[in-house]
C-alpha cells in the first residue's frame, strides 16, 4: 500500500479496504471527484490521491484552461477560484486517454451527472470510469464516507456502484 494512503488509514480517516480500492483505481487511471466540505478532509485526500498518481503517471497541475493543452495522464484540478470550474472539469473529461482529480464542495458546486451527460452527448465516450469519494464528519471526526463508481453504459446512462468492503 502507498505510504500516504497508509497514513490516512492509520489516522482512521479511511479503512484499509478504501485505501486499496483507491490505489487500484489510480492504477487503472480512473478519474476522481473528491466531494464534501473543506473541513471534512477533502484537501488532504486530494493531495494523497494526487501523490499516488504522481508516483505512477505524468500529472499536470491545472490552474486554467491552457493547462489542459499540455499532455498528461492525470490533470489535478485543485481549489481554484475565478474560473468556470464545471467547464474546466467537463473539458478535462473530453480529453481522450486522460483522467483528472478534482474537488466538489460548496465553493465548487456542479452536477457530476449533468457533466457526464454533456460529455457523452459531445463525444459518445463510455470508456472512462469516475470515482466519487465523499468525505464526511462523524462525531467531529473527518473520514471517508463512501466511494461511488460511475460509468456510462453504451446508451449514455450512468451506472453507479457503491464500494463495499
C-alpha positions in Angstrom: 0.0 0.0 0.0 1.2 3.5 -0.8 2.6 5.1 2.4 0.5 8.2 2.1 -2.7 6.1 1.9 -1.5 4.1 4.8 -1.1 7.3 6.8 -4.8 8.1 6.3 -5.7 4.5 7.3 -3.6 4.9 10.5 -5.3 8.2 11.2 -8.7 6.3 10.9 -9.7 8.6 8.1 -10.4 5.6 5.9 -10.3 1.8 6.1 -7.6 -0.4 4.5 -10.3 -1.5 2.0 -10.8 2.1 1.0 -7.1 2.7 0.6 -6.6 -0.5 -1.5 -9.6 0.4 -3.7 -8.4 4.0 -4.3 -4.8 2.8 -5.1 -6.2 0.2 -7.6 -8.5 2.8 -9.1 -5.5 5.2 -9.6 -3.5 2.4 -11.2 -6.4 1.9 -13.7 -6.4 5.6 -14.4 -9.9 6.2 -13.1 -10.9 9.9 -12.5 -11.7 11.1 -9.0 -14.1 13.7 -7.7 -13.5 14.3 -4.0 -16.7 15.6 -2.5 -17.6 17.3 0.8 -16.7 20.4 2.8 -13.1 21.6 3.2 -13.3 20.9 6.9 -14.1 17.2 6.2 -10.7 16.3 4.8 -11.2 16.7 1.1 -7.9 18.7 0.5 -5.6 16.2 2.3 -7.4 13.3 0.5 -6.9 15.1 -2.8 -3.2 15.7 -2.1 -2.8 12.0 -1.2 -4.6 10.7 -4.3 -2.5 13.1 -6.4 0.7 11.9 -4.8 -0.2 8.3 -5.6 -1.0 9.4 -9.2 2.3 11.3 -9.5 4.3 8.3 -8.4 3.0 6.3 -11.3 1.9 8.7 -14.1 2.6 12.1 -15.7 0.5 14.7 -13.9 -0.3 18.3 -14.6 -1.4 20.8 -12.0 -4.3 22.7 -13.7 -4.6 26.4 -12.9 -6.5 27.3 -16.1 -7.9 26.1 -19.4 -4.5 26.5 -21.1 -3.0 23.8 -18.8 -5.3 21.2 -20.4 -3.3 21.6 -23.7 -0.3 20.1 -22.0 -0.3 16.3 -22.3 -0.7 14.4 -19.0 -2.1 11.1 -17.7 -3.8 12.9 -14.8 -4.9 16.5 -14.5 -5.0 17.8 -11.0 -7.8 20.4 -10.7 -7.4 21.8 -7.3 -9.0 24.6 -5.2 -9.4 27.3 -8.0 -11.4 30.5 -7.9 -12.4 33.0 -10.5 -12.8 30.2 -13.1 -15.7 28.2 -14.6 -14.8 25.1 -12.5 -17.5 22.9 -14.0 -16.4 23.7 -17.6 -12.8 23.0 -16.6 -13.8 19.6 -15.4 -16.0 18.9 -18.5 -13.1 19.9 -20.8 -10.8 17.5 -18.9 -13.4 14.8 -19.3 -13.4 15.3 -23.0 -9.7 14.7 -23.3 -9.1 11.2 -24.7 -7.0 8.9 -22.5 -6.6 11.5 -19.7 -8.0 11.4 -16.2 -8.5 14.0 -13.6 -8.6 14.5 -9.8 -10.9 17.3 -8.8 -13.0 18.7 -5.9 -16.7 19.1 -5.5 -17.5 21.3 -2.5 -19.7 24.4 -1.7 -17.0 26.6 -3.4 -17.1 24.4 -6.5 -20.7 23.2 -6.9 -21.6 21.3 -10.1 -23.7 18.3 -11.1 -21.5 15.3 -11.8 -24.4 13.6 -13.6 -25.0 16.6 -15.8 -21.3 16.8 -16.8 -21.3 13.0 -17.6 -24.4 13.5 -19.7 -23.0 16.6 -21.5 -19.7 14.8 -22.2 -21.4 11.8 -23.6 -23.5 13.9 -25.9 -20.4 15.7 -27.1 -18.2 12.6 -27.8 -20.1 9.4 -27.1 -17.2 8.1 -25.0 -18.2 5.4 -22.5 -14.7 4.2 -21.7 -13.9 6.3 -18.7 -14.6 5.4 -15.0 -15.2 8.1 -12.3 -14.8 7.5 -8.6 -16.8 9.9 -6.4 -15.2 9.9 -3.0 -17.4 11.5 -0.3 -15.8 12.9 2.9 -17.9 13.4 6.0 -17.6 14.2 9.7 -18.9 11.7 12.3 -18.8 12.9 15.9 -16.5 15.7 14.9 -14.0 13.3 13.2 -13.2 13.7 9.5 -13.5 10.5 7.5 -14.2 9.0 4.1 -17.9 8.3 4.0 -18.3 6.3 0.8 -17.0 5.8 -2.7 -19.3 5.5 -5.7 -18.0 4.4 -9.0 -19.8 6.0 -12.0 -19.5 5.0 -15.6 -21.7 5.2 -18.7 -23.3 2.3 -20.5 -23.5 2.2 -24.3 -26.7 4.3 -24.2 -25.0 7.0 -22.1 -26.9 6.0 -18.9 -24.9 6.4 -15.7 -24.3 3.2 -13.9 -23.5 3.8 -10.2 -21.8 1.2 -8.0 -21.0 1.9 -4.3 -17.8 0.3 -3.0 -18.5 -2.1 -0.2 -15.9 -3.9 1.8 
